[in-house]
Amino acid sequence: MIEIAELNEADEDTLAAINRLLPQLSGSARPISLERLGELADSGATRIYLAKEGSVVLGMLSLVVFSIPTGTKAWVEDVVVDGQARGKGVGKSLVRHALEEASRLKAKAVDLTSRPSREVANLLYQSLGFEVRQTNVYRHPA
């Protein structure tokens, strides 16, 4: 059975699992340090959810919740499921959990981006009620 757990403290086993998942998320993703994982675990805005089967981490998702003058909003990032666990509902469980948490935290909207080439992911998001928005997403290197 798949269990969704929030990362509350950094440890070496979780760090190894996340660093195993990151290259599956993006070819440009770099491993993170135990210190960085601890910062994320302690963040008031960022929540990292891990999908586990027993002690094995099958996937993860980041949920960022923030307040601005127009209300509380949330953003889903870094959704990744281990290649060997795909097709088993892990991604769906992670996203549903994030949506429930965002609602509990009074977010009025939850946004995410997904590459058009990720057809399975896009179908998943649409099946969970996300709608494609006609907007431009811009990025400026910090």
Phi and psi in degrees as a GROMACS rama.xvg file:
@    title "Ramachandran Plot"
@    xaxis  label "Phi"
@    yaxis  label "Psi"
@TYPE xy
-84.4246  129.079  ILE-2
-116.242  138.055  GLU-3
-104.876  123.705  ILE-4
-126.448  141.043  ALA-5
-83.4247  138.411  GLU-6
-72.4375  116.488  LEU-7
-111.771  -20.6882  ASN-8
-152.285  149.042  GLU-9
-86.0535  138.463  ALA-10
-145.974  165.113  ASP-11
-63.0829  -38.0393  GLU-12
-65.6424  -43.804  ASP-13
-66.8025  -40.326  THR-14
-58.6393  -45.3343  LEU-15
-61.9619  -40.9087  ALA-16
-65.1868  -44.9337  ALA-17
-65.4543  -42.2737  ILE-18
-67.9609  -20.5412  ASN-19
-76.6054  -32.5417  ARG-20
-80.9836  -35.3097  LEU-21
-54.1587  -44.2923  LEU-22
-65.3088  -22.1639  PRO-23
-77.8276  -20.0741  GLN-24
-79.4841  -45.7623  LEU-25
-157.447  137.228  SER-26
-65.0555  -19.2427  GLY-27
-95.6756  -3.21348  SER-28
-69.6959  134.087  ALA-29
-104.483  149.894  ARG-30
-58.9448  148.871  PRO-31
-104.814  163.37  ILE-32
-93.3159  165.512  SER-33
-62.663  -36.5422  LEU-34
-61.9647  -45.3527  GLU-35
-64.1057  -40.948  ARG-36
-62.1259  -38.5385  LEU-37
-63.5009  -40.1481  GLY-38
-61.9009  -41.9242  GLU-39
-66.1347  -41.3132  LEU-40
-63.0359  -31.9479  ALA-41
-90.2358  -5.65985  ASP-42
-66.4704  140.267  SER-43
-80.6527  -21.1998  GLY-44
-100.79  -33.6981  ALA-45
-98.2727  130.197  THR-46
-120.227  129.874  ARG-47
-107.278  124.077  ILE-48
-109.611  133.941  TYR-49
-113.063  131.163  LEU-50
-92.2031  124.245  ALA-51
-127.309  149.049  LYS-52
-123.594  104.469  GLU-53
67.0321  -126.109  GLY-54
-98.4145  2.04749  SER-55
-90.0763  124.485  VAL-56
-82.741  119.988  VAL-57
-98.2951  -22.3221  LEU-58
-172.039  173.751  GLY-59
-151.425  164.983  MET-60
-153.153  142.86  LEU-61
-108.726  134.006  SER-62
-121.11  121.477  LEU-63
-109.757  123.857  VAL-64
-116.032  129.609  VAL-65
-145.549  151.274  PHE-66
-108.105  135.208  SER-67
-134.552  171.728  ILE-68
-55.1838  -27.778  PRO-69
-89.7268  3.91796  THR-70
130.563  -177.461  GLY-71
-90.0824  131.462  THR-72
-130.308  167.335  LYS-73
-138.214  153.368  ALA-74
-134.94  130.336  TRP-75
-97.4115  132.036  VAL-76
-137.63  165.655  GLU-77
50.5882  46.7628  ASP-78
-81.1745  120.688  VAL-79
-147.724  137.469  VAL-80
-121.848  134.441  VAL-81
-54.7405  138.298  ASP-82
-51.8276  -34.6697  GLY-83
-80.4906  -8.86929  GLN-84
-109.367  0.610736  ALA-85
-68.4676  148.219  ARG-86
85.2844  7.25507  GLY-87
-110.97  9.95652  LYS-88
86.8778  9.04373  GLY-89
-65.728  -48.8652  VAL-90
-60.3377  -43.2436  GLY-91
-61.7303  -42.5115  LYS-92
-62.9918  -42.6031  SER-93
-62.8964  -47.6172  LEU-94
-66.8374  -42.4414  VAL-95
-59.1351  -43.1921  ARG-96
-61.3396  -44.9126  HIS-97
-61.4621  -41.1494  ALA-98
-63.754  -40.7486  LEU-99
-63.7379  -42.3332  GLU-100
-66.8668  -42.1202  GLU-101
-60.5776  -41.7473  ALA-102
-63.8835  -45.0665  SER-103
-59.6289  -33.7022  ARG-104
-87.7554  8.61625  LEU-105
69.192  27.5892  LYS-106
-70.0579  135.521  ALA-107
-88.6137  -12.0678  LYS-108
-156.39  151.719  ALA-109
-126.432  123.369  VAL-110
-112.474  158.773  ASP-111
-158.702  163.597  LEU-112
-121.631  153.529  THR-113
-149.505  136.364  SER-114
-64.4533  138.593  ARG-115
-56.7664  -29.0203  PRO-116
-72.2161  -12.8779  SER-117
-90.8753  70.2027  ARG-118
-58.3195  -43.9026  GLU-119
-63.6567  -43.2567  VAL-120
-63.0553  -43.3787  ALA-121
-62.8871  -40.1514  ASN-122
-64.0849  -39.3675  LEU-123
-60.7097  -50.2596  LEU-124
-61.3027  -42.0634  TYR-125
-65.947  -36.946  GLN-126
-66.2372  -21.8996  SER-127
-95.9046  8.40367  LEU-128
99.5688  0.416403  GLY-129
-71.8074  142.413  PHE-130
-115.916  141.321  GLU-131
-69.2325  130.086  VAL-132
-103.041  143.959  ARG-133
-90.4234  88.1229  GLN-134
-147.872  164.513  THR-135
-104.723  136.178  ASN-136
-106.229  125.468  VAL-137
-113.049  151.209  TYR-138
-136.099  134.663  ARG-139
-123.146  128.705  HIS-140
-63.3836  133.863  PRO-141
